[in-house]
Amino acid sequence: MRMKKTEIAYYLLAILNGVFMVAYGGYDDSPGAQLLGALLVVFTVVAIVKKIRK
């Protein structure tokens, strides 16, 4: 199934937000922010894979 441009943009923004949270959590010494950022990236990648396989 082909993904729309808006869906791709939303997924890309979610991944970038997760990477930013991991980086900022490391700078601020906040393991909670790092965990949330890592989970956001992982769940976004899982959602992309599910969408492509569907």
Distance bins in CASP14 RR format, pairs under 12 A and 6 or more apart:
PFRMAT RR
TARGET T0000
AUTHOR 0000-0000-0000
RMODE 2
METHOD distances of the structure
MODEL  1
1 7 0 0 0 0 0 1 0 0 0 0 0
1 48 0 0 0 0 0 1 0 0 0 0 0
1 50 0 0 0 0 0 1 0 0 0 0 0
1 51 1 0 0 1 0 0 0 0 0 0 0
1 52 1 0 0 1 0 0 0 0 0 0 0
1 53 0 0 0 0 1 0 0 0 0 0 0
1 54 1 0 1 0 0 0 0 0 0 0 0
2 8 0 0 0 0 0 1 0 0 0 0 0
2 51 0 0 0 0 0 1 0 0 0 0 0
2 52 0 0 0 0 1 0 0 0 0 0 0
2 54 0 0 0 0 0 1 0 0 0 0 0
3 9 0 0 0 0 0 1 0 0 0 0 0
3 10 0 0 0 0 1 0 0 0 0 0 0
3 11 0 0 0 0 1 0 0 0 0 0 0
3 12 0 0 0 0 0 1 0 0 0 0 0
3 47 0 0 0 0 0 1 0 0 0 0 0
3 48 0 0 0 0 1 0 0 0 0 0 0
3 49 0 0 0 0 0 1 0 0 0 0 0
3 50 0 0 0 0 0 1 0 0 0 0 0
3 51 1 0 0 1 0 0 0 0 0 0 0
3 52 1 0 0 1 0 0 0 0 0 0 0
3 53 0 0 0 0 0 1 0 0 0 0 0
3 54 0 0 0 0 0 1 0 0 0 0 0
4 10 0 0 0 0 1 0 0 0 0 0 0
4 11 0 0 0 0 0 1 0 0 0 0 0
4 51 0 0 0 0 0 1 0 0 0 0 0
5 11 0 0 0 0 0 1 0 0 0 0 0
5 12 0 0 0 0 0 1 0 0 0 0 0
6 12 0 0 0 0 0 1 0 0 0 0 0
6 13 0 0 0 0 0 1 0 0 0 0 0
7 13 0 0 0 0 0 1 0 0 0 0 0
7 14 0 0 0 0 0 1 0 0 0 0 0
7 44 0 0 0 0 0 1 0 0 0 0 0
7 47 0 0 0 0 1 0 0 0 0 0 0
7 48 0 0 0 0 1 0 0 0 0 0 0
7 51 1 0 0 1 0 0 0 0 0 0 0
7 52 0 0 0 0 0 1 0 0 0 0 0
8 14 0 0 0 0 0 1 0 0 0 0 0
8 15 0 0 0 0 0 1 0 0 0 0 0
8 44 0 0 0 0 0 1 0 0 0 0 0
8 47 0 0 0 0 0 1 0 0 0 0 0
8 48 0 0 0 0 1 0 0 0 0 0 0
8 51 0 0 0 0 0 1 0 0 0 0 0
8 52 0 0 0 0 0 1 0 0 0 0 0
9 15 0 0 0 0 0 1 0 0 0 0 0
9 16 0 0 0 0 0 1 0 0 0 0 0
10 16 0 0 0 0 0 1 0 0 0 0 0
10 17 0 0 0 0 0 1 0 0 0 0 0
10 44 0 0 0 0 1 0 0 0 0 0 0
10 47 0 0 0 0 1 0 0 0 0 0 0
10 48 0 0 0 0 0 1 0 0 0 0 0
10 51 0 0 0 0 0 1 0 0 0 0 0
11 17 0 0 0 0 0 1 0 0 0 0 0
11 18 0 0 0 0 0 1 0 0 0 0 0
11 40 0 0 0 0 0 1 0 0 0 0 0
11 41 0 0 0 0 0 1 0 0 0 0 0
11 43 0 0 0 0 0 1 0 0 0 0 0
11 44 1 0 1 0 0 0 0 0 0 0 0
11 45 0 0 0 0 1 0 0 0 0 0 0
11 46 0 0 0 0 0 1 0 0 0 0 0
11 47 1 0 0 1 0 0 0 0 0 0 0
11 48 1 0 1 0 0 0 0 0 0 0 0
11 49 0 0 0 0 0 1 0 0 0 0 0
11 50 0 0 0 0 0 1 0 0 0 0 0
11 51 0 0 0 0 1 0 0 0 0 0 0
11 52 0 0 0 0 0 1 0 0 0 0 0
12 18 0 0 0 0 0 1 0 0 0 0 0
12 19 0 0 0 0 0 1 0 0 0 0 0
12 41 0 0 0 0 0 1 0 0 0 0 0
12 44 0 0 0 0 1 0 0 0 0 0 0
12 45 0 0 0 0 0 1 0 0 0 0 0
12 48 0 0 0 0 1 0 0 0 0 0 0
13 19 0 0 0 0 0 1 0 0 0 0 0
13 20 0 0 0 0 0 1 0 0 0 0 0
13 40 0 0 0 0 0 1 0 0 0 0 0
13 41 0 0 0 0 0 1 0 0 0 0 0
13 44 0 0 0 0 1 0 0 0 0 0 0
14 20 0 0 0 0 0 1 0 0 0 0 0
14 21 0 0 0 0 0 1 0 0 0 0 0
14 37 0 0 0 0 1 0 0 0 0 0 0
14 39 0 0 0 0 0 1 0 0 0 0 0
14 40 1 0 0 1 0 0 0 0 0 0 0
14 41 1 0 0 1 0 0 0 0 0 0 0
14 42 0 0 0 0 0 1 0 0 0 0 0
14 43 0 0 0 0 1 0 0 0 0 0 0
14 44 1 0 1 0 0 0 0 0 0 0 0
14 45 0 0 0 0 1 0 0 0 0 0 0
14 46 0 0 0 0 0 1 0 0 0 0 0
14 47 0 0 0 0 1 0 0 0 0 0 0
14 48 0 0 0 0 1 0 0 0 0 0 0
15 21 0 0 0 0 0 1 0 0 0 0 0
15 22 0 0 0 0 0 1 0 0 0 0 0
15 37 0 0 0 0 1 0 0 0 0 0 0
15 38 0 0 0 0 0 1 0 0 0 0 0
15 40 1 0 0 1 0 0 0 0 0 0 0
15 41 1 0 1 0 0 0 0 0 0 0 0
15 42 0 0 0 0 1 0 0 0 0 0 0
15 43 0 0 0 0 0 1 0 0 0 0 0
15 44 1 0 1 0 0 0 0 0 0 0 0
15 45 1 0 0 1 0 0 0 0 0 0 0
15 46 0 0 0 0 0 1 0 0 0 0 0
15 47 0 0 0 0 0 1 0 0 0 0 0
15 48 0 0 0 0 1 0 0 0 0 0 0
16 22 0 0 0 0 0 1 0 0 0 0 0
16 23 0 0 0 0 0 1 0 0 0 0 0
16 37 0 0 0 0 0 1 0 0 0 0 0
16 40 0 0 0 0 1 0 0 0 0 0 0
16 41 0 0 0 0 1 0 0 0 0 0 0
16 44 0 0 0 0 1 0 0 0 0 0 0
17 23 0 0 0 0 0 1 0 0 0 0 0
17 24 0 0 0 0 0 1 0 0 0 0 0
17 33 0 0 0 0 0 1 0 0 0 0 0
17 36 0 0 0 0 1 0 0 0 0 0 0
17 37 1 0 0 1 0 0 0 0 0 0 0
17 38 0 0 0 0 0 1 0 0 0 0 0
17 39 0 0 0 0 0 1 0 0 0 0 0
17 40 1 0 0 1 0 0 0 0 0 0 0
17 41 0 0 0 0 1 0 0 0 0 0 0
17 43 0 0 0 0 0 1 0 0 0 0 0
17 44 0 0 0 0 1 0 0 0 0 0 0
18 24 0 0 0 0 1 0 0 0 0 0 0
18 25 0 0 0 0 0 1 0 0 0 0 0
18 33 0 0 0 0 1 0 0 0 0 0 0
18 34 0 0 0 0 1 0 0 0 0 0 0
18 35 0 0 0 0 0 1 0 0 0 0 0
18 36 1 0 0 1 0 0 0 0 0 0 0
18 37 1 1 0 0 0 0 0 0 0 0 0
18 38 1 0 0 1 0 0 0 0 0 0 0
18 39 0 0 0 0 1 0 0 0 0 0 0
18 40 1 0 1 0 0 0 0 0 0 0 0
18 41 1 0 1 0 0 0 0 0 0 0 0
18 42 0 0 0 0 1 0 0 0 0 0 0
18 43 0 0 0 0 1 0 0 0 0 0 0
18 44 1 0 0 1 0 0 0 0 0 0 0
18 45 0 0 0 0 0 1 0 0 0 0 0
19 25 0 0 0 0 0 1 0 0 0 0 0
19 26 0 0 0 0 0 1 0 0 0 0 0
19 33 0 0 0 0 0 1 0 0 0 0 0
19 34 0 0 0 0 0 1 0 0 0 0 0
19 36 0 0 0 0 0 1 0 0 0 0 0
19 37 1 0 0 1 0 0 0 0 0 0 0
19 38 0 0 0 0 1 0 0 0 0 0 0
19 40 0 0 0 0 1 0 0 0 0 0 0
19 41 1 0 0 1 0 0 0 0 0 0 0
19 42 0 0 0 0 0 1 0 0 0 0 0
19 44 0 0 0 0 0 1 0 0 0 0 0
19 45 0 0 0 0 0 1 0 0 0 0 0
20 26 0 0 0 0 0 1 0 0 0 0 0
20 27 0 0 0 0 0 1 0 0 0 0 0
20 28 0 0 0 0 0 1 0 0 0 0 0
20 33 0 0 0 0 1 0 0 0 0 0 0
20 34 0 0 0 0 0 1 0 0 0 0 0
20 36 0 0 0 0 0 1 0 0 0 0 0
20 37 0 0 0 0 1 0 0 0 0 0 0
20 38 0 0 0 0 0 1 0 0 0 0 0
20 40 0 0 0 0 1 0 0 0 0 0 0
20 41 0 0 0 0 0 1 0 0 0 0 0
21 27 0 0 0 0 0 1 0 0 0 0 0
21 28 0 0 0 0 0 1 0 0 0 0 0
21 30 0 0 0 0 1 0 0 0 0 0 0
21 31 0 0 0 0 0 1 0 0 0 0 0
21 32 0 0 0 0 1 0 0 0 0 0 0
21 33 1 0 1 0 0 0 0 0 0 0 0
21 34 1 0 0 1 0 0 0 0 0 0 0
21 35 0 0 0 0 1 0 0 0 0 0 0
21 36 1 0 1 0 0 0 0 0 0 0 0
21 37 1 1 0 0 0 0 0 0 0 0 0
21 38 0 0 0 0 1 0 0 0 0 0 0
21 39 0 0 0 0 1 0 0 0 0 0 0
21 40 1 0 0 1 0 0 0 0 0 0 0
21 41 0 0 0 0 1 0 0 0 0 0 0
21 44 0 0 0 0 0 1 0 0 0 0 0
22 28 0 0 0 0 0 1 0 0 0 0 0
22 30 0 0 0 0 0 1 0 0 0 0 0
22 31 0 0 0 0 0 1 0 0 0 0 0
22 32 0 0 0 0 0 1 0 0 0 0 0
22 33 1 0 0 1 0 0 0 0 0 0 0
22 34 1 0 1 0 0 0 0 0 0 0 0
22 35 0 0 0 0 1 0 0 0 0 0 0
22 36 0 0 0 0 1 0 0 0 0 0 0
22 37 1 0 1 0 0 0 0 0 0 0 0
22 38 1 0 1 0 0 0 0 0 0 0 0
22 39 0 0 0 0 1 0 0 0 0 0 0
22 40 0 0 0 0 1 0 0 0 0 0 0
22 41 1 0 0 1 0 0 0 0 0 0 0
22 42 0 0 0 0 0 1 0 0 0 0 0
23 30 0 0 0 0 0 1 0 0 0 0 0
23 33 0 0 0 0 1 0 0 0 0 0 0
23 34 0 0 0 0 1 0 0 0 0 0 0
23 37 0 0 0 0 1 0 0 0 0 0 0
23 38 0 0 0 0 0 1 0 0 0 0 0
23 41 0 0 0 0 0 1 0 0 0 0 0
24 30 1 0 0 1 0 0 0 0 0 0 0
24 32 0 0 0 0 0 1 0 0 0 0 0
24 33 1 0 0 1 0 0 0 0 0 0 0
24 34 0 0 0 0 1 0 0 0 0 0 0
24 36 0 0 0 0 0 1 0 0 0 0 0
24 37 0 0 0 0 1 0 0 0 0 0 0
25 31 1 0 0 1 0 0 0 0 0 0 0
25 32 1 0 0 1 0 0 0 0 0 0 0
25 33 1 1 0 0 0 0 0 0 0 0 0
25 34 1 0 1 0 0 0 0 0 0 0 0
25 35 0 0 0 0 1 0 0 0 0 0 0
25 36 0 0 0 0 1 0 0 0 0 0 0
25 37 0 0 0 0 1 0 0 0 0 0 0
25 38 0 0 0 0 0 1 0 0 0 0 0
26 32 0 0 0 0 1 0 0 0 0 0 0
26 33 1 0 0 1 0 0 0 0 0 0 0
26 34 1 0 1 0 0 0 0 0 0 0 0
26 35 0 0 0 0 0 1 0 0 0 0 0
26 37 0 0 0 0 0 1 0 0 0 0 0
26 38 0 0 0 0 0 1 0 0 0 0 0
27 33 0 0 0 0 1 0 0 0 0 0 0
27 34 0 0 0 0 0 1 0 0 0 0 0
28 34 0 0 0 0 1 0 0 0 0 0 0
30 36 0 0 0 0 1 0 0 0 0 0 0
30 37 0 0 0 0 0 1 0 0 0 0 0
31 37 0 0 0 0 0 1 0 0 0 0 0
31 38 0 0 0 0 0 1 0 0 0 0 0
32 38 0 0 0 0 1 0 0 0 0 0 0
32 39 0 0 0 0 1 0 0 0 0 0 0
32 40 0 0 0 0 0 1 0 0 0 0 0
33 39 0 0 0 0 0 1 0 0 0 0 0
33 40 0 0 0 0 0 1 0 0 0 0 0
34 40 0 0 0 0 0 1 0 0 0 0 0
34 41 0 0 0 0 0 1 0 0 0 0 0
35 41 0 0 0 0 0 1 0 0 0 0 0
35 42 0 0 0 0 0 1 0 0 0 0 0
36 42 0 0 0 0 0 1 0 0 0 0 0
36 43 0 0 0 0 0 1 0 0 0 0 0
37 43 0 0 0 0 1 0 0 0 0 0 0
37 44 0 0 0 0 1 0 0 0 0 0 0
38 44 0 0 0 0 0 1 0 0 0 0 0
38 45 0 0 0 0 0 1 0 0 0 0 0
39 45 0 0 0 0 0 1 0 0 0 0 0
39 46 0 0 0 0 0 1 0 0 0 0 0
40 46 0 0 0 0 0 1 0 0 0 0 0
40 47 0 0 0 0 0 1 0 0 0 0 0
41 47 0 0 0 0 0 1 0 0 0 0 0
41 48 0 0 0 0 0 1 0 0 0 0 0
42 48 0 0 0 0 0 1 0 0 0 0 0
42 49 0 0 0 0 0 1 0 0 0 0 0
43 49 0 0 0 0 0 1 0 0 0 0 0
43 50 0 0 0 0 0 1 0 0 0 0 0
44 50 0 0 0 0 0 1 0 0 0 0 0
44 51 0 0 0 0 0 1 0 0 0 0 0
45 51 0 0 0 0 0 1 0 0 0 0 0
45 52 0 0 0 0 0 1 0 0 0 0 0
46 52 0 0 0 0 0 1 0 0 0 0 0
46 53 0 0 0 0 0 1 0 0 0 0 0
47 53 0 0 0 0 0 1 0 0 0 0 0
47 54 0 0 0 0 0 1 0 0 0 0 0
48 54 0 0 0 0 0 1 0 0 0 0 0
END
